[in-house]
Amino acid sequence: MDNTLISNQPVNLLRAKGLEIFHRKGYYGTSDEELFEKLMISREEFKSHFTSKEDFFIGILENLVLQRMQKFLIEPLSHKQSPFPLILEAFGNAINVAIANESDRGSMLGNFINEFAGKNVRISKHLRDIIRIWEVNIISLLKKGMNDGFINPHVDCEAAADFILASYFGTRTLMTLGNKTALKHSFNRQLSSYFYSLARTE
């Protein structure tokens, strides 16, 4: 954890505030002046610790977004059993957090991916790297499930992982329109049905 102080605020607290600002208004929707004002630091203080707004955002991705994904969507998948209930529980818990958040704006990671697509190659690469870490963990879990006899050996684990992630991001986007609980139940039912089609039945 970075304990460096800027205007008596730890760097990680500034990153947490920055993440909230960027998630609410978007990276491009937040001017430098507004960012400094919300963080309660001067331009000079900001520039003395962060090379640019872009570098500040990349620090947020590396220190907070990846950390949250690991806590809620990767670490819960590390147990030794059929992968299907673990994946359903991890995604279900993440969706429950969104349901409890009255100001939910959809998947933070998904929103950033859409915002930076075609606009910022450097940040987009960091976002792709985070998604790839998540994807590789799901692929590894599915392959382990296959080796342990839970999954049909003919399943394409890479394609399955892509489908699972796409289903989650799509559901999180639709949840911003309302009917969150109904969408959660629909997501669980459809993903369970998909897992049933992957399961080894012999």
Biotite code that builds the C-alpha atoms (Angstrom):
import biotite.structure as struc

atoms = struc.array([
    struc.Atom([0.000, 0.000, 0.000], chain_id="A", res_id=1, res_name="MET", atom_name="CA", element="C"),
    struc.Atom([1.325, 3.453, -0.917], chain_id="A", res_id=2, res_name="ASP", atom_name="CA", element="C"),
    struc.Atom([1.429, 5.626, 2.223], chain_id="A", res_id=3, res_name="ASN", atom_name="CA", element="C"),
    struc.Atom([2.855, 8.694, 0.476], chain_id="A", res_id=4, res_name="THR", atom_name="CA", element="C"),
    struc.Atom([0.924, 11.771, 1.595], chain_id="A", res_id=5, res_name="LEU", atom_name="CA", element="C"),
    struc.Atom([-0.350, 14.512, -0.693], chain_id="A", res_id=6, res_name="ILE", atom_name="CA", element="C"),
    struc.Atom([-2.047, 17.329, 1.205], chain_id="A", res_id=7, res_name="SER", atom_name="CA", element="C"),
    struc.Atom([-2.231, 14.926, 4.182], chain_id="A", res_id=8, res_name="ASN", atom_name="CA", element="C"),
    struc.Atom([-4.055, 12.320, 2.051], chain_id="A", res_id=9, res_name="GLN", atom_name="CA", element="C"),
    struc.Atom([-2.538, 8.885, 1.332], chain_id="A", res_id=10, res_name="PRO", atom_name="CA", element="C"),
    struc.Atom([-2.048, 8.235, -2.390], chain_id="A", res_id=11, res_name="VAL", atom_name="CA", element="C"),
    struc.Atom([-4.363, 5.224, -2.230], chain_id="A", res_id=12, res_name="ASN", atom_name="CA", element="C"),
    struc.Atom([-7.148, 7.404, -0.806], chain_id="A", res_id=13, res_name="LEU", atom_name="CA", element="C"),
    struc.Atom([-6.685, 9.811, -3.721], chain_id="A", res_id=14, res_name="LEU", atom_name="CA", element="C"),
    struc.Atom([-6.876, 6.869, -6.112], chain_id="A", res_id=15, res_name="ARG", atom_name="CA", element="C"),
    struc.Atom([-10.069, 5.646, -4.444], chain_id="A", res_id=16, res_name="ALA", atom_name="CA", element="C"),
    struc.Atom([-11.596, 9.114, -4.805], chain_id="A", res_id=17, res_name="LYS", atom_name="CA", element="C"),
    struc.Atom([-10.385, 9.285, -8.396], chain_id="A", res_id=18, res_name="GLY", atom_name="CA", element="C"),
    struc.Atom([-11.960, 5.928, -9.204], chain_id="A", res_id=19, res_name="LEU", atom_name="CA", element="C"),
    struc.Atom([-15.305, 7.127, -7.846], chain_id="A", res_id=20, res_name="GLU", atom_name="CA", element="C"),
    struc.Atom([-15.080, 10.338, -9.890], chain_id="A", res_id=21, res_name="ILE", atom_name="CA", element="C"),
    struc.Atom([-14.116, 8.566, -13.118], chain_id="A", res_id=22, res_name="PHE", atom_name="CA", element="C"),
    struc.Atom([-16.797, 5.902, -12.677], chain_id="A", res_id=23, res_name="HIS", atom_name="CA", element="C"),
    struc.Atom([-19.447, 8.563, -12.101], chain_id="A", res_id=24, res_name="ARG", atom_name="CA", element="C"),
    struc.Atom([-18.464, 11.069, -14.803], chain_id="A", res_id=25, res_name="LYS", atom_name="CA", element="C"),
    struc.Atom([-16.152, 9.100, -17.071], chain_id="A", res_id=26, res_name="GLY", atom_name="CA", element="C"),
    struc.Atom([-12.460, 9.738, -17.666], chain_id="A", res_id=27, res_name="TYR", atom_name="CA", element="C"),
    struc.Atom([-13.032, 12.084, -20.593], chain_id="A", res_id=28, res_name="TYR", atom_name="CA", element="C"),
    struc.Atom([-16.003, 13.686, -18.864], chain_id="A", res_id=29, res_name="GLY", atom_name="CA", element="C"),
    struc.Atom([-13.782, 14.796, -15.966], chain_id="A", res_id=30, res_name="THR", atom_name="CA", element="C"),
    struc.Atom([-11.613, 17.836, -16.633], chain_id="A", res_id=31, res_name="SER", atom_name="CA", element="C"),
    struc.Atom([-8.236, 18.229, -14.960], chain_id="A", res_id=32, res_name="ASP", atom_name="CA", element="C"),
    struc.Atom([-9.538, 21.193, -12.970], chain_id="A", res_id=33, res_name="GLU", atom_name="CA", element="C"),
    struc.Atom([-12.561, 19.255, -11.731], chain_id="A", res_id=34, res_name="GLU", atom_name="CA", element="C"),
    struc.Atom([-10.340, 16.313, -10.793], chain_id="A", res_id=35, res_name="LEU", atom_name="CA", element="C"),
    struc.Atom([-8.007, 18.509, -8.738], chain_id="A", res_id=36, res_name="PHE", atom_name="CA", element="C"),
    struc.Atom([-10.976, 20.181, -7.058], chain_id="A", res_id=37, res_name="GLU", atom_name="CA", element="C"),
    struc.Atom([-12.646, 16.873, -6.147], chain_id="A", res_id=38, res_name="LYS", atom_name="CA", element="C"),
    struc.Atom([-9.352, 15.447, -4.886], chain_id="A", res_id=39, res_name="LEU", atom_name="CA", element="C"),
    struc.Atom([-8.789, 18.678, -2.912], chain_id="A", res_id=40, res_name="MET", atom_name="CA", element="C"),
    struc.Atom([-5.233, 19.135, -4.163], chain_id="A", res_id=41, res_name="ILE", atom_name="CA", element="C"),
    struc.Atom([-3.581, 21.750, -6.331], chain_id="A", res_id=42, res_name="SER", atom_name="CA", element="C"),
    struc.Atom([-2.416, 21.195, -9.887], chain_id="A", res_id=43, res_name="ARG", atom_name="CA", element="C"),
    struc.Atom([1.170, 21.557, -8.684], chain_id="A", res_id=44, res_name="GLU", atom_name="CA", element="C"),
    struc.Atom([0.732, 18.896, -5.979], chain_id="A", res_id=45, res_name="GLU", atom_name="CA", element="C"),
    struc.Atom([-0.876, 16.535, -8.459], chain_id="A", res_id=46, res_name="PHE", atom_name="CA", element="C"),
    struc.Atom([1.873, 17.031, -11.051], chain_id="A", res_id=47, res_name="LYS", atom_name="CA", element="C"),
    struc.Atom([4.594, 16.511, -8.436], chain_id="A", res_id=48, res_name="SER", atom_name="CA", element="C"),
    struc.Atom([3.330, 12.965, -7.757], chain_id="A", res_id=49, res_name="HIS", atom_name="CA", element="C"),
    struc.Atom([1.626, 11.866, -10.980], chain_id="A", res_id=50, res_name="PHE", atom_name="CA", element="C"),
    struc.Atom([3.092, 12.419, -14.431], chain_id="A", res_id=51, res_name="THR", atom_name="CA", element="C"),
    struc.Atom([-0.348, 12.999, -15.919], chain_id="A", res_id=52, res_name="SER", atom_name="CA", element="C"),
    struc.Atom([-4.049, 12.294, -15.531], chain_id="A", res_id=53, res_name="LYS", atom_name="CA", element="C"),
    struc.Atom([-3.469, 9.209, -17.675], chain_id="A", res_id=54, res_name="GLU", atom_name="CA", element="C"),
    struc.Atom([-0.764, 7.888, -15.334], chain_id="A", res_id=55, res_name="ASP", atom_name="CA", element="C"),
    struc.Atom([-3.023, 8.592, -12.345], chain_id="A", res_id=56, res_name="PHE", atom_name="CA", element="C"),
    struc.Atom([-5.767, 6.521, -13.976], chain_id="A", res_id=57, res_name="PHE", atom_name="CA", element="C"),
    struc.Atom([-3.372, 3.673, -14.806], chain_id="A", res_id=58, res_name="ILE", atom_name="CA", element="C"),
    struc.Atom([-2.315, 3.658, -11.136], chain_id="A", res_id=59, res_name="GLY", atom_name="CA", element="C"),
    struc.Atom([-6.001, 3.275, -10.239], chain_id="A", res_id=60, res_name="ILE", atom_name="CA", element="C"),
    struc.Atom([-6.338, 0.317, -12.613], chain_id="A", res_id=61, res_name="LEU", atom_name="CA", element="C"),
    struc.Atom([-3.220, -1.400, -11.271], chain_id="A", res_id=62, res_name="GLU", atom_name="CA", element="C"),
    struc.Atom([-3.861, -0.753, -7.582], chain_id="A", res_id=63, res_name="ASN", atom_name="CA", element="C"),
    struc.Atom([-7.648, -0.721, -7.153], chain_id="A", res_id=64, res_name="LEU", atom_name="CA", element="C"),
    struc.Atom([-9.575, -2.160, -10.112], chain_id="A", res_id=65, res_name="VAL", atom_name="CA", element="C"),
    struc.Atom([-7.376, -5.257, -10.417], chain_id="A", res_id=66, res_name="LEU", atom_name="CA", element="C"),
    struc.Atom([-7.415, -5.689, -6.631], chain_id="A", res_id=67, res_name="GLN", atom_name="CA", element="C"),
    struc.Atom([-11.231, -5.598, -6.531], chain_id="A", res_id=68, res_name="ARG", atom_name="CA", element="C"),
    struc.Atom([-11.512, -8.067, -9.368], chain_id="A", res_id=69, res_name="MET", atom_name="CA", element="C"),
    struc.Atom([-9.131, -10.460, -7.633], chain_id="A", res_id=70, res_name="GLN", atom_name="CA", element="C"),
    struc.Atom([-11.033, -10.179, -4.353], chain_id="A", res_id=71, res_name="LYS", atom_name="CA", element="C"),
    struc.Atom([-14.539, -10.704, -5.726], chain_id="A", res_id=72, res_name="PHE", atom_name="CA", element="C"),
    struc.Atom([-14.119, -12.625, -8.965], chain_id="A", res_id=73, res_name="LEU", atom_name="CA", element="C"),
    struc.Atom([-10.833, -14.555, -8.880], chain_id="A", res_id=74, res_name="ILE", atom_name="CA", element="C"),
    struc.Atom([-9.992, -15.572, -5.303], chain_id="A", res_id=75, res_name="GLU", atom_name="CA", element="C"),
    struc.Atom([-13.444, -17.151, -4.685], chain_id="A", res_id=76, res_name="PRO", atom_name="CA", element="C"),
    struc.Atom([-12.738, -19.530, -7.590], chain_id="A", res_id=77, res_name="LEU", atom_name="CA", element="C"),
    struc.Atom([-9.650, -21.105, -6.043], chain_id="A", res_id=78, res_name="SER", atom_name="CA", element="C"),
    struc.Atom([-11.325, -23.973, -4.143], chain_id="A", res_id=79, res_name="HIS", atom_name="CA", element="C"),
    struc.Atom([-11.151, -27.635, -5.120], chain_id="A", res_id=80, res_name="LYS", atom_name="CA", element="C"),
    struc.Atom([-14.560, -28.734, -6.370], chain_id="A", res_id=81, res_name="GLN", atom_name="CA", element="C"),
    struc.Atom([-16.800, -28.471, -9.430], chain_id="A", res_id=82, res_name="SER", atom_name="CA", element="C"),
    struc.Atom([-16.127, -25.054, -10.993], chain_id="A", res_id=83, res_name="PRO", atom_name="CA", element="C"),
    struc.Atom([-19.762, -24.313, -11.844], chain_id="A", res_id=84, res_name="PHE", atom_name="CA", element="C"),
    struc.Atom([-21.118, -23.474, -8.353], chain_id="A", res_id=85, res_name="PRO", atom_name="CA", element="C"),
    struc.Atom([-17.981, -21.431, -7.648], chain_id="A", res_id=86, res_name="LEU", atom_name="CA", element="C"),
    struc.Atom([-18.400, -19.320, -10.777], chain_id="A", res_id=87, res_name="ILE", atom_name="CA", element="C"),
    struc.Atom([-22.115, -18.816, -10.137], chain_id="A", res_id=88, res_name="LEU", atom_name="CA", element="C"),
    struc.Atom([-21.456, -17.762, -6.552], chain_id="A", res_id=89, res_name="GLU", atom_name="CA", element="C"),
    struc.Atom([-18.648, -15.352, -7.449], chain_id="A", res_id=90, res_name="ALA", atom_name="CA", element="C"),
    struc.Atom([-20.686, -13.623, -10.166], chain_id="A", res_id=91, res_name="PHE", atom_name="CA", element="C"),
    struc.Atom([-23.807, -13.716, -7.993], chain_id="A", res_id=92, res_name="GLY", atom_name="CA", element="C"),
    struc.Atom([-21.989, -11.972, -5.156], chain_id="A", res_id=93, res_name="ASN", atom_name="CA", element="C"),
    struc.Atom([-20.701, -9.292, -7.526], chain_id="A", res_id=94, res_name="ALA", atom_name="CA", element="C"),
    struc.Atom([-24.222, -8.722, -8.865], chain_id="A", res_id=95, res_name="ILE", atom_name="CA", element="C"),
    struc.Atom([-25.620, -8.555, -5.312], chain_id="A", res_id=96, res_name="ASN", atom_name="CA", element="C"),
    struc.Atom([-23.200, -5.705, -4.556], chain_id="A", res_id=97, res_name="VAL", atom_name="CA", element="C"),
    struc.Atom([-24.553, -3.876, -7.616], chain_id="A", res_id=98, res_name="ALA", atom_name="CA", element="C"),
    struc.Atom([-28.163, -4.481, -6.571], chain_id="A", res_id=99, res_name="ILE", atom_name="CA", element="C"),
    struc.Atom([-27.430, -2.982, -3.155], chain_id="A", res_id=100, res_name="ALA", atom_name="CA", element="C"),
    struc.Atom([-25.850, 0.096, -4.758], chain_id="A", res_id=101, res_name="ASN", atom_name="CA", element="C"),
    struc.Atom([-28.618, 2.592, -5.512], chain_id="A", res_id=102, res_name="GLU", atom_name="CA", element="C"),
    struc.Atom([-26.313, 4.654, -7.742], chain_id="A", res_id=103, res_name="SER", atom_name="CA", element="C"),
    struc.Atom([-25.069, 1.654, -9.722], chain_id="A", res_id=104, res_name="ASP", atom_name="CA", element="C"),
    struc.Atom([-23.825, 2.651, -13.176], chain_id="A", res_id=105, res_name="ARG", atom_name="CA", element="C"),
    struc.Atom([-23.023, -0.780, -14.527], chain_id="A", res_id=106, res_name="GLY", atom_name="CA", element="C"),
    struc.Atom([-19.767, -2.690, -14.525], chain_id="A", res_id=107, res_name="SER", atom_name="CA", element="C"),
    struc.Atom([-16.955, -0.279, -13.737], chain_id="A", res_id=108, res_name="MET", atom_name="CA", element="C"),
    struc.Atom([-14.500, -2.296, -15.813], chain_id="A", res_id=109, res_name="LEU", atom_name="CA", element="C"),
    struc.Atom([-16.964, -2.680, -18.685], chain_id="A", res_id=110, res_name="GLY", atom_name="CA", element="C"),
    struc.Atom([-17.700, 1.048, -18.686], chain_id="A", res_id=111, res_name="ASN", atom_name="CA", element="C"),
    struc.Atom([-14.009, 1.929, -18.831], chain_id="A", res_id=112, res_name="PHE", atom_name="CA", element="C"),
    struc.Atom([-13.402, -0.556, -21.663], chain_id="A", res_id=113, res_name="ILE", atom_name="CA", element="C"),
    struc.Atom([-16.173, 1.100, -23.698], chain_id="A", res_id=114, res_name="ASN", atom_name="CA", element="C"),
    struc.Atom([-15.023, 4.619, -22.883], chain_id="A", res_id=115, res_name="GLU", atom_name="CA", element="C"),
    struc.Atom([-11.408, 4.103, -23.923], chain_id="A", res_id=116, res_name="PHE", atom_name="CA", element="C"),
    struc.Atom([-12.039, 1.912, -26.991], chain_id="A", res_id=117, res_name="ALA", atom_name="CA", element="C"),
    struc.Atom([-10.347, 3.567, -29.962], chain_id="A", res_id=118, res_name="GLY", atom_name="CA", element="C"),
    struc.Atom([-9.320, 6.590, -27.877], chain_id="A", res_id=119, res_name="LYS", atom_name="CA", element="C"),
    struc.Atom([-6.366, 5.639, -25.705], chain_id="A", res_id=120, res_name="ASN", atom_name="CA", element="C"),
    struc.Atom([-4.162, 2.708, -26.694], chain_id="A", res_id=121, res_name="VAL", atom_name="CA", element="C"),
    struc.Atom([-2.088, 2.769, -23.504], chain_id="A", res_id=122, res_name="ARG", atom_name="CA", element="C"),
    struc.Atom([-5.013, 2.662, -21.071], chain_id="A", res_id=123, res_name="ILE", atom_name="CA", element="C"),
    struc.Atom([-6.903, 0.192, -23.263], chain_id="A", res_id=124, res_name="SER", atom_name="CA", element="C"),
    struc.Atom([-3.918, -2.170, -23.023], chain_id="A", res_id=125, res_name="LYS", atom_name="CA", element="C"),
    struc.Atom([-4.023, -2.021, -19.215], chain_id="A", res_id=126, res_name="HIS", atom_name="CA", element="C"),
    struc.Atom([-7.753, -2.745, -19.303], chain_id="A", res_id=127, res_name="LEU", atom_name="CA", element="C"),
    struc.Atom([-7.229, -5.671, -21.685], chain_id="A", res_id=128, res_name="ARG", atom_name="CA", element="C"),
    struc.Atom([-4.519, -7.022, -19.381], chain_id="A", res_id=129, res_name="ASP", atom_name="CA", element="C"),
    struc.Atom([-6.914, -6.964, -16.423], chain_id="A", res_id=130, res_name="ILE", atom_name="CA", element="C"),
    struc.Atom([-9.614, -8.731, -18.424], chain_id="A", res_id=131, res_name="ILE", atom_name="CA", element="C"),
    struc.Atom([-7.039, -11.252, -19.624], chain_id="A", res_id=132, res_name="ARG", atom_name="CA", element="C"),
    struc.Atom([-6.035, -12.065, -16.028], chain_id="A", res_id=133, res_name="ILE", atom_name="CA", element="C"),
    struc.Atom([-9.697, -12.675, -15.205], chain_id="A", res_id=134, res_name="TRP", atom_name="CA", element="C"),
    struc.Atom([-10.216, -14.702, -18.381], chain_id="A", res_id=135, res_name="GLU", atom_name="CA", element="C"),
    struc.Atom([-7.126, -16.862, -17.786], chain_id="A", res_id=136, res_name="VAL", atom_name="CA", element="C"),
    struc.Atom([-8.283, -17.625, -14.245], chain_id="A", res_id=137, res_name="ASN", atom_name="CA", element="C"),
    struc.Atom([-11.674, -18.795, -15.509], chain_id="A", res_id=138, res_name="ILE", atom_name="CA", element="C"),
    struc.Atom([-10.031, -20.851, -18.272], chain_id="A", res_id=139, res_name="ILE", atom_name="CA", element="C"),
    struc.Atom([-7.701, -22.469, -15.721], chain_id="A", res_id=140, res_name="SER", atom_name="CA", element="C"),
    struc.Atom([-10.635, -23.256, -13.447], chain_id="A", res_id=141, res_name="LEU", atom_name="CA", element="C"),
    struc.Atom([-12.592, -24.828, -16.305], chain_id="A", res_id=142, res_name="LEU", atom_name="CA", element="C"),
    struc.Atom([-9.594, -26.877, -17.428], chain_id="A", res_id=143, res_name="LYS", atom_name="CA", element="C"),
    struc.Atom([-9.080, -28.089, -13.884], chain_id="A", res_id=144, res_name="LYS", atom_name="CA", element="C"),
    struc.Atom([-12.779, -29.021, -13.760], chain_id="A", res_id=145, res_name="GLY", atom_name="CA", element="C"),
    struc.Atom([-12.273, -30.923, -16.983], chain_id="A", res_id=146, res_name="MET", atom_name="CA", element="C"),
    struc.Atom([-9.255, -32.792, -15.558], chain_id="A", res_id=147, res_name="ASN", atom_name="CA", element="C"),
    struc.Atom([-11.226, -33.562, -12.395], chain_id="A", res_id=148, res_name="ASP", atom_name="CA", element="C"),
    struc.Atom([-14.057, -35.076, -14.445], chain_id="A", res_id=149, res_name="GLY", atom_name="CA", element="C"),
    struc.Atom([-16.700, -32.368, -14.018], chain_id="A", res_id=150, res_name="PHE", atom_name="CA", element="C"),
    struc.Atom([-16.593, -30.954, -17.575], chain_id="A", res_id=151, res_name="ILE", atom_name="CA", element="C"),
    struc.Atom([-16.956, -32.682, -20.930], chain_id="A", res_id=152, res_name="ASN", atom_name="CA", element="C"),
    struc.Atom([-13.445, -33.128, -22.411], chain_id="A", res_id=153, res_name="PRO", atom_name="CA", element="C"),
    struc.Atom([-14.601, -31.694, -25.768], chain_id="A", res_id=154, res_name="HIS", atom_name="CA", element="C"),
    struc.Atom([-15.503, -28.281, -24.272], chain_id="A", res_id=155, res_name="VAL", atom_name="CA", element="C"),
    struc.Atom([-13.539, -25.294, -25.608], chain_id="A", res_id=156, res_name="ASP", atom_name="CA", element="C"),
    struc.Atom([-12.586, -23.680, -22.283], chain_id="A", res_id=157, res_name="CYS", atom_name="CA", element="C"),
    struc.Atom([-11.351, -20.449, -23.901], chain_id="A", res_id=158, res_name="GLU", atom_name="CA", element="C"),
    struc.Atom([-14.640, -19.925, -25.754], chain_id="A", res_id=159, res_name="ALA", atom_name="CA", element="C"),
    struc.Atom([-16.617, -20.834, -22.629], chain_id="A", res_id=160, res_name="ALA", atom_name="CA", element="C"),
    struc.Atom([-14.701, -18.257, -20.572], chain_id="A", res_id=161, res_name="ALA", atom_name="CA", element="C"),
    struc.Atom([-15.384, -15.575, -23.198], chain_id="A", res_id=162, res_name="ASP", atom_name="CA", element="C"),
    struc.Atom([-19.089, -16.430, -23.162], chain_id="A", res_id=163, res_name="PHE", atom_name="CA", element="C"),
    struc.Atom([-19.244, -16.296, -19.352], chain_id="A", res_id=164, res_name="ILE", atom_name="CA", element="C"),
    struc.Atom([-17.560, -12.877, -19.258], chain_id="A", res_id=165, res_name="LEU", atom_name="CA", element="C"),
    struc.Atom([-19.728, -11.513, -22.076], chain_id="A", res_id=166, res_name="ALA", atom_name="CA", element="C"),
    struc.Atom([-22.864, -12.722, -20.288], chain_id="A", res_id=167, res_name="SER", atom_name="CA", element="C"),
    struc.Atom([-21.798, -11.003, -17.077], chain_id="A", res_id=168, res_name="TYR", atom_name="CA", element="C"),
    struc.Atom([-20.909, -7.688, -18.739], chain_id="A", res_id=169, res_name="PHE", atom_name="CA", element="C"),
    struc.Atom([-24.141, -7.735, -20.738], chain_id="A", res_id=170, res_name="GLY", atom_name="CA", element="C"),
    struc.Atom([-26.214, -8.391, -17.624], chain_id="A", res_id=171, res_name="THR", atom_name="CA", element="C"),
    struc.Atom([-24.463, -5.610, -15.713], chain_id="A", res_id=172, res_name="ARG", atom_name="CA", element="C"),
    struc.Atom([-25.165, -3.181, -18.531], chain_id="A", res_id=173, res_name="THR", atom_name="CA", element="C"),
    struc.Atom([-28.868, -4.111, -18.671], chain_id="A", res_id=174, res_name="LEU", atom_name="CA", element="C"),
    struc.Atom([-29.108, -3.722, -14.887], chain_id="A", res_id=175, res_name="MET", atom_name="CA", element="C"),
    struc.Atom([-28.576, 0.028, -15.264], chain_id="A", res_id=176, res_name="THR", atom_name="CA", element="C"),
    struc.Atom([-31.991, 0.177, -16.964], chain_id="A", res_id=177, res_name="LEU", atom_name="CA", element="C"),
    struc.Atom([-33.819, -1.373, -14.000], chain_id="A", res_id=178, res_name="GLY", atom_name="CA", element="C"),
    struc.Atom([-35.246, -4.790, -13.033], chain_id="A", res_id=179, res_name="ASN", atom_name="CA", element="C"),
    struc.Atom([-31.953, -5.670, -11.347], chain_id="A", res_id=180, res_name="LYS", atom_name="CA", element="C"),
    struc.Atom([-33.268, -8.584, -9.311], chain_id="A", res_id=181, res_name="THR", atom_name="CA", element="C"),
    struc.Atom([-35.122, -10.114, -12.251], chain_id="A", res_id=182, res_name="ALA", atom_name="CA", element="C"),
    struc.Atom([-31.999, -9.820, -14.409], chain_id="A", res_id=183, res_name="LEU", atom_name="CA", element="C"),
    struc.Atom([-29.923, -11.446, -11.694], chain_id="A", res_id=184, res_name="LYS", atom_name="CA", element="C"),
    struc.Atom([-32.271, -14.439, -11.571], chain_id="A", res_id=185, res_name="HIS", atom_name="CA", element="C"),
    struc.Atom([-32.330, -14.660, -15.360], chain_id="A", res_id=186, res_name="SER", atom_name="CA", element="C"),
    struc.Atom([-28.522, -14.542, -15.473], chain_id="A", res_id=187, res_name="PHE", atom_name="CA", element="C"),
    struc.Atom([-28.275, -17.307, -12.866], chain_id="A", res_id=188, res_name="ASN", atom_name="CA", element="C"),
    struc.Atom([-30.812, -19.509, -14.667], chain_id="A", res_id=189, res_name="ARG", atom_name="CA", element="C"),
    struc.Atom([-29.259, -19.122, -18.084], chain_id="A", res_id=190, res_name="GLN", atom_name="CA", element="C"),
    struc.Atom([-25.695, -19.549, -16.847], chain_id="A", res_id=191, res_name="LEU", atom_name="CA", element="C"),
    struc.Atom([-26.736, -22.644, -14.876], chain_id="A", res_id=192, res_name="SER", atom_name="CA", element="C"),
    struc.Atom([-28.340, -24.044, -18.028], chain_id="A", res_id=193, res_name="SER", atom_name="CA", element="C"),
    struc.Atom([-25.166, -23.303, -19.986], chain_id="A", res_id=194, res_name="TYR", atom_name="CA", element="C"),
    struc.Atom([-23.057, -25.050, -17.358], chain_id="A", res_id=195, res_name="PHE", atom_name="CA", element="C"),
    struc.Atom([-25.369, -28.058, -17.527], chain_id="A", res_id=196, res_name="TYR", atom_name="CA", element="C"),
    struc.Atom([-24.592, -28.289, -21.249], chain_id="A", res_id=197, res_name="SER", atom_name="CA", element="C"),
    struc.Atom([-20.849, -28.317, -20.460], chain_id="A", res_id=198, res_name="LEU", atom_name="CA", element="C"),
    struc.Atom([-21.022, -30.900, -17.697], chain_id="A", res_id=199, res_name="ALA", atom_name="CA", element="C"),
    struc.Atom([-19.658, -34.390, -18.187], chain_id="A", res_id=200, res_name="ARG", atom_name="CA", element="C"),
    struc.Atom([-22.543, -36.838, -18.079], chain_id="A", res_id=201, res_name="THR", atom_name="CA", element="C"),
    struc.Atom([-20.725, -40.150, -18.495], chain_id="A", res_id=202, res_name="GLU", atom_name="CA", element="C"),
])
